[in-house]
């Protein structure tokens, strides 16, 4: 049982790096399979935090995204997939995570 633990849902080509970091990784090929994985993690209370590759998150059904926005556990965090040369938006993700966790927007400097 992984209750309260980190799970990562990513495309197969990105999964090895997360596995090397020692987290539970679930490689999925599209939004449909990623949605099934998230529903399974929720039903079995297996994860407290789920990081999901942004492309997979975008492909999730809209009704599941609405449910995830209102759930306290697991916290679902879309993360950018690998893209060499693209500007990082990590700052925006961190600010959004903090806003959801504490209920208001913070300014990081």
C-alpha positions in Angstrom: 0.0 0.0 0.0 1.3 3.4 -1.0 -1.0 5.6 1.1 0.3 9.2 1.3 3.1 8.4 -1.1 4.2 10.0 -4.4 3.1 8.4 -7.6 4.2 9.6 -11.1 2.1 9.0 -14.2 4.2 9.7 -17.3 4.8 8.5 -20.9 6.9 5.4 -21.3 9.9 7.4 -22.6 10.0 9.5 -19.4 9.4 6.8 -16.9 13.0 5.6 -16.5 14.3 8.8 -14.9 11.5 8.8 -12.3 12.0 5.1 -11.6 15.7 5.7 -11.0 14.7 8.3 -8.4 12.9 5.6 -6.5 9.3 6.7 -6.9 6.4 4.6 -8.0 6.0 5.2 -11.8 3.1 4.3 -14.0 3.9 4.7 -17.7 0.7 5.4 -19.7 0.4 6.1 -23.4 -2.7 8.4 -23.5 -5.2 10.3 -21.4 -7.6 7.4 -21.3 -5.1 5.0 -19.7 -3.9 7.8 -17.4 -7.5 8.4 -16.3 -7.9 4.7 -15.4 -4.7 4.8 -13.5 -5.7 7.9 -11.5 -9.1 6.4 -10.7 -7.4 3.2 -9.5 -5.0 5.2 -7.3 -7.9 7.1 -5.8 -10.1 4.0 -5.2 -7.3 2.1 -3.5 -6.0 5.2 -1.6 -2.6 4.4 -2.9 -1.1 7.9 -3.3 -1.2 11.3 -1.5 0.5 13.1 -4.4 0.2 12.2 -8.1 2.5 13.9 -10.6 1.3 13.5 -14.1 2.9 14.6 -17.3 1.2 17.7 -18.7 0.3 16.2 -22.1 -1.4 13.3 -20.3 -3.2 15.6 -18.0 -4.5 17.7 -20.9 -6.0 14.5 -22.4 -7.8 13.5 -19.2 -11.6 13.7 -19.5 -13.0 17.1 -18.3 -15.2 15.5 -15.7 -12.2 13.8 -14.1 -10.3 17.0 -14.1 -13.2 18.7 -12.2 -13.2 16.0 -9.6 -9.5 16.2 -9.1 -9.7 20.0 -8.6 -12.0 19.4 -5.6 -10.2 16.4 -4.1 -7.9 17.0 -1.2 -6.1 13.6 -1.6 -4.5 12.9 -3.8 -3.1 16.2 -4.9 -2.6 15.9 -8.7 0.2 18.0 -10.1 0.7 18.3 -13.9 4.4 18.5 -14.7 6.0 19.4 -18.0 7.3 16.6 -20.1 10.8 16.6 -21.5 11.4 19.5 -24.0 14.9 20.5 -24.6 15.4 24.2 -25.2 11.9 25.2 -23.9 11.6 27.8 -21.2 10.9 26.3 -17.8 7.5 27.1 -16.2 8.4 25.4 -12.9 7.9 28.7 -11.0 4.3 28.9 -12.2 3.7 25.3 -11.2 5.1 25.9 -7.7 3.0 29.0 -7.3 -0.1 27.2 -8.4 0.5 24.3 -6.0 1.0 26.7 -3.1 -2.2 28.6 -4.1 -4.2 25.3 -4.1 -2.6 24.1 -0.8 -3.1 27.3 1.2 -6.0 28.9 -0.6 -4.5 32.0 -1.9 -1.7 33.1 -4.3 1.8 33.8 -3.0 4.5 35.7 -4.6 7.9 34.0 -4.9 11.0 36.1 -5.5 
